Amino acid sequence: MNDQIYFRQLLAGHDFAVNDPTAKMMENFVYIIGDKNTRECMLIDPAWGVEELVDLIEDDGYTLTGALATHYHPDHVGGTMYGHTVEGLPALMDRCPCKVHANEHEVEGIIKVTGLSKSDLVAHGSGSKVQVGEIEIELLHTPGHTPGSQCFCVDDALISGDTLFLSGCGRVDLPGGDADEMYYTLTQRLSSLSGDLTLYPGHSYGDNMRHSQK
């Protein structure tokens, strides 16, 4: 990865939110992408331990300028699931108000599960690009798991949320899931990407893959 990129992969229930048994069970990854020159960064799917994540960013000497959401499920953006309240975007807005970048087809879902207002979110189409400092992040619409699921390309990394895992793809039997869209995403939308990309999924499912680069 480009030496200018600040990149961290953090596992909920292990690297943070260590006292939350649900976080440990769900094994969500949260990612931080930033620019080492400008000391700005963004959080991808901030949930489970938002205060800890922001503390970590500040301890590393960075300023949080935004958030990116792969999709609207509470384990990625906050909300209630299985009777458990997951800390997420609302806590982030309280601690560090910033814009949340989501696919245009996912905005309403995020509003519904988090209670954020529409003005908190920036809606994007596929191929849209977001800057953090001088680092460019490309947003790819990859429906199937949810209507507005998206992946992020930065340099030689693909951050895939629940679209793609190391040993399979995301579920399509949940509300909003679509098997036909997932098939098209895997065989057309993602198959056209460079084969040199390193995959960083939304959960630690399958083979163990944990990195924490700075």
BAZADO-331490 format. One record per residue: x negated, y negated, z negated of N, C-alpha, C, O in turn. Coordinates in steps of 0.05 Angstrom, whole numbers, padded with zeros to 5 digits, always signed. Layout:
XYZXYZXYZXYZ
...
% end
This chain:
-00017+00024+00000+00000+00000+00000-00018-00025+00000-00039-00025-00012
-00008-00045+00014-00022-00071+00015-00031-00080-00013-00016-00079-00032
-00057-00088-00015-00068-00095-00041-00054-00120-00054-00057-00124-00078
-00040-00135-00037-00026-00159-00048+00000-00152-00062+00011-00168-00076
+00009-00127-00058+00035-00119-00069+00033-00108-00097+00017-00090-00103
+00048-00119-00114+00051-00109-00142+00075-00090-00141+00097-00097-00134
+00069-00065-00149+00090-00044-00147+00090-00026-00171+00069-00016-00180
+00113-00023-00183+00116-00004-00206+00140+00013-00203+00162+00004-00195
+00137+00038-00209+00159+00058-00209+00163+00067-00238+00144+00078-00250
+00186+00062-00250+00191+00067-00278+00215+00086-00281+00235+00082-00269
+00211+00106-00298+00232+00127-00302+00248+00122-00327+00237+00122-00349
+00274+00117-00324+00291+00112-00347+00292+00136-00366+00293+00159-00356
+00291+00131-00392+00290+00153-00411+00263+00163-00417+00259+00179-00436
+00243+00154-00402+00215+00163-00406+00196+00139-00408+00181+00137-00427
+00197+00121-00388+00180+00098-00389+00193+00074-00403+00179+00056-00413
+00219+00074-00405+00235+00054-00419+00261+00067-00426+00268+00089-00417
+00277+00054-00444+00302+00066-00454+00297+00094-00464+00314+00112-00460
+00275+00098-00478+00267+00125-00487+00286+00136-00508+00286+00161-00512
+00301+00120-00522+00319+00130-00543+00347+00134-00533+00365+00140-00549
+00351+00131-00507+00378+00135-00495+00379+00163-00483+00367+00168-00462
+00394+00181-00495+00394+00209-00484+00408+00211-00457+00401+00228-00441
+00426+00193-00451+00439+00193-00424+00419+00184-00403+00419+00196-00381
+00404+00164-00409+00383+00155-00391+00363+00177-00385+00354+00182-00362
+00356+00192-00406+00337+00214-00403+00349+00236-00385+00335+00249-00369
+00375+00241-00388+00388+00261-00372+00391+00252-00343+00387+00269-00325
+00397+00227-00338+00402+00217-00311+00377+00214-00295+00377+00217-00270
+00354+00208-00308+00328+00205-00294+00328+00186-00271+00319+00192-00249
+00339+00162-00276+00338+00141-00255+00311+00128-00253+00297+00124-00273
+00303+00122-00229+00279+00106-00225+00288+00077-00221+00307+00071-00208
+00272+00059-00233+00274+00030-00228+00248+00022-00216+00227+00031-00224
+00249+00004-00196+00224-00005-00183+00221-00035-00186+00240-00050-00187
+00196-00043-00187+00188-00071-00187+00170-00076-00163+00150-00062-00160
+00177-00096-00147+00161-00104-00124+00154-00133-00127+00172-00150-00131
+00129-00140-00124+00121-00168-00127+00097-00175-00110+00085-00159-00096
+00090-00200-00112+00067-00212-00098+00046-00219-00118+00050-00236-00135
+00022-00207-00116+00001-00211-00136-00010-00240-00134-00021-00250-00154
-00006-00253-00111-00017-00280-00109+00002-00301-00121-00007-00318-00136
+00028-00298-00115+00047-00318-00126+00058-00310-00153+00070-00327-00167
+00053-00285-00162+00063-00274-00188+00093-00275-00190+00104-00279-00211
+00107-00271-00167+00136-00268-00167+00142-00239-00161+00127-00224-00148
+00166-00230-00171+00174-00202-00166+00204-00199-00167+00218-00217-00176
+00213-00176-00157+00241-00169-00157+00245-00141-00169+00227-00124-00167
+00267-00137-00182+00274-00111-00193+00293-00096-00174+00312-00108-00164
+00289-00071-00170+00307-00054-00154+00322-00036-00173+00311-00020-00188
+00349-00038-00172+00367-00022-00189+00361-00025-00219+00357-00005-00232
+00362-00049-00229+00356-00053-00258+00379-00043-00275+00401-00054-00275
+00374-00022-00290+00395-00010-00308+00381+00004-00331+00357+00010-00330
+00397+00010-00352+00389+00026-00375+00374+00010-00396+00381+00013-00420
+00354-00005-00389+00338-00020-00409+00329-00046-00397+00305-00050-00394
+00347-00064-00391+00341-00089-00377+00322-00106-00393+00303-00117-00382
+00327-00109-00419+00309-00126-00435+00281-00116-00434+00262-00131-00432
+00277-00090-00436+00251-00078-00435+00237-00083-00408+00213-00088-00407
+00253-00081-00386+00242-00085-00360+00232-00114-00356+00210-00118-00345
+00248-00133-00365+00240-00161-00362+00216-00167-00380+00198-00182-00372
+00216-00155-00404+00192-00158-00421+00167-00148-00408+00146-00161-00409
+00170-00125-00395+00147-00113-00381+00137-00131-00359+00113-00135-00356
+00155-00142-00344+00148-00161-00322+00134-00185-00333+00113-00193-00322
+00144-00196-00354+00132-00220-00366+00105-00214-00378+00086-00230-00377
+00102-00190-00391+00077-00182-00402+00055-00179-00381+00032-00183-00386
+00064-00171-00357+00045-00169-00334+00039-00195-00321+00023-00197-00303
+00052-00217-00331+00047-00243-00320+00062-00251-00295+00053-00267-00280
+00085-00238-00292+00102-00243-00268+00128-00257-00275+00137-00256-00298
+00140-00270-00255+00166-00283-00258+00186-00269-00241+00181-00264-00217
+00208-00261-00252+00229-00247-00237+00245-00268-00221+00256-00287-00232
+00247-00263-00195+00261-00282-00178+00287-00271-00165+00301-00285-00152
+00292-00245-00169+00316-00233-00157+00318-00203-00163+00300-00191-00174
+00340-00192-00154+00345-00163-00158+00356-00152-00132+00369-00166-00116
+00351-00126-00127+00361-00112-00104+00376-00088-00113+00367-00073-00131
+00400-00083-00101+00416-00060-00109+00418-00041-00086+00426-00048-00064
+00411-00015-00091+00415+00005-00070+00444+00012-00066+00452+00017-00043
+00460+00013-00088+00488+00018-00086+00502+00012-00112+00488+00005-00132
+00528+00015-00113+00544+00004-00136+00548+00023-00160+00560+00015-00179
+00538+00047-00159+00542+00066-00181+00530+00055-00207+00508+00044-00207
+00544+00058-00230+00536+00046-00255+00508+00054-00264+00494+00038-00278
+00498+00078-00258+00471+00085-00266+00450+00070-00252+00426+00071-00259
+00458+00054-00231+00438+00038-00216+00442+00008-00221+00423-00007-00218
+00466-00001-00228+00471-00030-00231+00484-00037-00258+00487-00060-00264
+00491-00017-00274+00505-00021-00299+00535-00017-00297+00546-00018-00275
+00547-00012-00320+00576-00007-00321+00581+00017-00339+00564+00025-00354
+00605+00028-00336+00613+00051-00353+00613+00077-00337+00625+00077-00315
+00601+00098-00348+00602+00124-00335+00602+00145-00357+00586+00144-00376
+00618+00165-00353+00620+00187-00372+00624+00178-00401+00614+00190-00420
+00639+00155-00404+00643+00144-00430+00620+00129-00442+00620+00121-00465
+00599+00126-00426+00574+00113-00436+00571+00086-00421+00574+00086-00396
+00565+00065-00435+00561+00039-00423+00532+00036-00416+00514+00037-00433
+00526+00032-00391+00499+00029-00381+00492-00001-00378+00506-00016-00365
+00471-00010-00392+00462-00037-00389+00452-00041-00361+00437-00024-00350
+00459-00064-00348+00450-00068-00321+00451-00097-00313+00441-00114-00327
+00462-00103-00290+00461-00130-00278+00473-00151-00296+00461-00173-00298
+00495-00146-00311+00505-00168-00329+00484-00176-00350+00481-00200-00355
+00470-00157-00361+00449-00163-00380+00426-00178-00367+00414-00196-00379
+00420-00171-00342+00399-00186-00327+00407-00215-00323+00391-00233-00325
+00433-00219-00316+00442-00247-00311+00440-00263-00337+00435-00287-00336
+00445-00250-00360+00444-00264-00386+00415-00272-00392+00409-00293-00402
+00397-00253-00387+00368-00258-00394+00354-00274-00373+00338-00292-00380
+00359-00269-00348+00344-00282-00326+00362-00285-00302+00360-00269-00283
+00379-00305-00301+00397-00309-00279+00383-00310-00252+00364-00326-00249
+00392-00294-00234+00379-00293-00207+00399-00280-00188+00420-00270-00196
+00393-00282-00162+00411-00271-00142+00406-00241-00140+00384-00231-00142
+00428-00227-00135+00428-00198-00130+00433-00193-00101+00454-00201-00091
+00415-00179-00088+00417-00174-00059+00429-00146-00055+00418-00126-00064
+00452-00145-00040+00466-00120-00035+00476-00119-00007+00478-00140+00007
+00482-00095+00003+00493-00093+00029+00522-00104+00029+00536-00103+00009
+00529-00116+00051+00555-00129+00053+00579-00110+00047+00600-00119+00039
+00575-00084+00052+00597-00065+00047+00597-00055+00018+00614-00039+00010
+00578-00065+00002+00576-00056-00026+00583-00077-00046+00585-00072-00070
+00586-00102-00037+00590-00124-00055+00614-00121-00073+00612-00125-00097
+00636-00113-00061+00661-00110-00077+00658-00088-00098+00668-00091-00120
+00644-00067-00091+00640-00045-00110+00623-00054-00134+00629-00047-00157
+00602-00069-00129+00585-00080-00150+00601-00098-00168+00598-00097-00193
+00617-00116-00156+00633-00134-00172+00652-00118-00190+00656-00125-00213
+00664-00097-00179+00683-00082-00194+00671-00068-00219+00683-00068-00240
+00647-00056-00215+00636-00040-00237+00620-00057-00257+00617-00049-00280
+00610-00080-00248+00593-00097-00266+00607-00121-00277+00600-00132-00298
+00628-00131-00263+00641-00156-00271+00627-00181-00262+00634-00203-00270
+00606-00178-00245+00592-00201-00235+00611-00217-00216+00631-00206-00206
+00606-00242-00212+00621-00258-00194+00609-00256-00166+00585-00250-00163
+00625-00263-00146+00615-00261-00118+00591-00280-00114+00574-00275-00097
+00591-00302-00129+00569-00321-00126+00542-00311-00136+00521-00322-00130
+00543-00289-00152+00518-00277-00162+00504-00260-00141+00480-00254-00143
+00519-00253-00121+00509-00234-00101+00504-00247-00074+00517-00266-00066
+00484-00236-00060+00478-00244-00032+00483-00219-00015+00471-00199-00019
+00502-00222+00004+00510-00199+00021+00492-00198+00046+00486-00219+00058
+00483-00174+00053+00465-00171+00075+00475-00149+00095+00489-00131+00087
+00468-00153+00120+00472-00132+00140+00447-00116+00143+00426-00123+00132
+00448-00094+00158+00425-00077+00162+00404-00092+00178+00410-00105+00197
+00379-00089+00169+00357-00102+00182+00350-00129+00171+00330-00142+00179
+00367-00139+00152+00361-00164+00139+00335-00161+00123+00327-00140+00115
+00322-00184+00119+00296-00184+00105+00297-00204+00082+00308-00226+00085
+00284-00196+00060+00283-00213+00036+00253-00217+00030+00237-00199+00032
+00247-00241+00022+00219-00248+00014+00216-00249-00016+00233-00261-00030
+00195-00238-00026+00187-00242-00054+00158-00252-00052+00140-00236-00046
+00154-00278-00057+00129-00290-00051+00124-00288-00021+00140-00296-00005
+00101-00276-00014+00095-00272+00015+00101-00243+00024+00095-00236+00046
+00112-00227+00006+00118-00199+00012+00146-00196+00024+00165-00207+00013
+00148-00183+00047+00173-00179+00061+00185-00152+00055+00171-00132+00056
+00211-00152+00048+00225-00127+00042+00248-00125+00063+00264-00143+00065
+00249-00103+00078+00270-00099+00097+00292-00082+00085+00287-00062+00072
+00317-00091+00090+00340-00077+00079+00354-00061+00101+00361-00072+00122
+00357-00035+00097+00368-00017+00116+00395-00005+00107+00395+00007+00085
+00416-00010+00121+00442+00001+00114+00442+00031+00120+00438+00039+00142
+00446+00047+00099+00445+00077+00102+00469+00089+00088+00466+00103+00068
+00493+00085+00099+00517+00096+00086+00519+00126+00086+00505+00140+00101
+00536+00136+00068+00539+00165+00065+00545+00171+00036+00565+00183+00029
+00526+00164+00019+00530+00167-00010+00552+00148-00020+00570+00155-00035
+00550+00123-00010+00571+00102-00013+00572+00087+00013+00554+00089+00029
+00594+00071+00017+00596+00057+00042+00574+00036+00047+00566+00032+00070
+00563+00025+00026+00543+00004+00030+00516+00012+00018+00500-00006+00012
+00510+00037+00016+00483+00045+00007+00462+00033+00025+00465+00032+00049
+00440+00025+00013+00418+00015+00029+00391+00024+00018+00388+00029-00006
+00372+00026+00036+00344+00032+00030+00327+00007+00035+00336-00011+00049
+00304+00007+00023+00286-00016+00025+00259-00007+00036+00247+00012+00026
+00249-00020+00057+00223-00015+00068+00204-00038+00060+00210-00061+00065
+00182-00032+00047+00162-00052+00042+00135-00039+00047+00127-00019+00034
+00120-00050+00066+00095-00040+00074+00098-00010+00082+00113-00005+00101
+00085+00009+00069+00087+00037+00076+00104+00053+00057+00102+00077+00055
+00123+00039+00043+00140+00052+00024+00169+00050+00033+00178+00030+00043
+00185+00072+00028+00214+00072+00032+00226+00078+00005+00223+00100-00006
+00240+00058-00006+00255+00062-00031+00283+00068-00024+00298+00051-00014
+00292+00093-00030+00316+00104-00018+00341+00105-00035+00362+00114-00026
+00339+00097-00061+00363+00099-00078+00373+00128-00078+00357+00147-00081
+00399+00131-00075+00411+00158-00074+00417+00168-00046+00432+00187-00043
+00405+00155-00026+00409+00165+00001+00392+00189+00006+00402+00208+00019
+00367+00189-00003+00349+00210+00003+00331+00216-00021+00320+00198-00033
+00329+00242-00027+00311+00251-00049+00288+00268-00037+00288+00273-00013
+00270+00276-00054+00248+00292-00044+00257+00319-00034+00244+00332-00017
+00279+00329-00045+00289+00356-00037+00318+00356-00027+00332+00376-00030
+00327+00334-00016+00354+00334-00005+00364+00305-00003+00349+00286-00005
+00391+00303+00001+00403+00277+00003+00423+00273-00019+00429+00291-00035
+00434+00248-00021+00454+00242-00042+00480+00256-00037+00486+00265-00015
+00496+00258-00059+00522+00270-00057+00541+00254-00040+00539+00230-00038
+00560+00268-00027+00580+00255-00010+00608+00262-00020+00628+00256-00007
+00610+00275-00044+00636+00283-00054+00647+00264-00075+00668+00269-00087
+00633+00242-00080+00643+00221-00099+00659+00201-00083+00657+00200-00059
+00675+00184-00097+00691+00164-00083+00674+00146-00065+00653+00136-00074
+00682+00143-00040+00666+00128-00021+00646+00144-00006+00635+00134+00014
+00641+00169-00014+00622+00186+00001+00633+00195+00028+00658+00198+00031
+00616+00199+00047+00624+00206+00074+00603+00224+00086+00581+00215+00092
+00610+00249+00090+00591+00269+00100+00582+00262+00129+00558+00265+00135
+00600+00252+00145+00593+00246+00173+00573+00222+00174+00554+00222+00189
+00578+00202+00157+00560+00179+00156+00533+00188+00145+00512+00178+00155
+00532+00205+00125+00507+00214+00115+00491+00229+00136+00467+00226+00139
+00505+00246+00151+00491+00261+00173+00479+00241+00193+00456+00245+00201
+00494+00221+00200+00484+00201+00219+00461+00185+00207+00442+00179+00221
+00463+00179+00182+00441+00165+00169+00416+00181+00170+00394+00170+00176
+00417+00206+00163+00394+00223+00162+00382+00229+00190+00358+00229+00193
+00400+00234+00209+00390+00242+00236+00385+00219+00255+00371+00223+00275
+00396+00196+00249+00393+00173+00268+00380+00149+00254+00360+00139+00263
+00393+00140+00233+00383+00115+00221+00356+00117+00208+00339+00100+00212
+00351+00139+00194+00325+00143+00180+00305+00157+00197+00281+00154+00194
+00314+00174+00215+00295+00190+00231+00278+00172+00250+00257+00181+00260
+00287+00148+00255+00272+00131+00273+00250+00116+00259+00234+00102+00272
+00248+00118+00233+00227+00104+00218+00200+00118+00221+00199+00142+00228
+00179+00104+00214+00152+00115+00216+00150+00140+00198+00160+00140+00176
+00136+00160+00208+00131+00184+00192+00110+00181+00170+00105+00199+00155
+00098+00157+00170+00076+00152+00150+00087+00139+00125+00071+00133+00107
+00113+00135+00122+00124+00123+00098+00123+00142+00075+00126+00166+00078
+00118+00131+00051+00120+00146+00026+00147+00142+00014+00157+00119+00012
+00160+00163+00007+00188+00162-00003+00188+00158-00034+00174+00172-00049
+00204+00138-00042+00209+00133-00070+00239+00134-00075+00253+00114-00070
+00249+00156-00086+00278+00159-00089+00290+00146-00114+00275+00135-00130
+00316+00148-00117+00330+00135-00139+00330+00152-00165+00336+00141-00186
+00324+00178-00163+00323+00195-00186+00299+00214-00184+00289+00219-00163
+00290+00224-00207+00268+00243-00208+00279+00271-00205+00278+00287-00224
+00291+00276-00182+00301+00303-00176+00281+00318-00159+00268+00306-00141
+00279+00344-00163+00261+00360-00147+00232+00357-00157+00227+00356-00181
+00213+00357-00139+00185+00356-00146+00180+00330-00162+00191+00309-00156
+00162+00332-00181+00155+00308-00197+00139+00288-00181+00119+00295-00169
+00148+00263-00181+00134+00242-00167+00136+00216-00183+00157+00203-00182
+00116+00210-00198+00116+00186-00214+00091+00170-00210+00069+00181-00213
+00093+00145-00204+00070+00127-00201+00076+00101-00215+00100+00094-00219
+00056+00087-00224+00059+00061-00236+00036+00044-00228+00017+00039-00243
+00037+00034-00203+00015+00018-00193+00019-00011-00200+00042-00020-00205
-00003-00026-00202-00002-00054-00207-00019-00069-00187-00021-00093-00187
% end
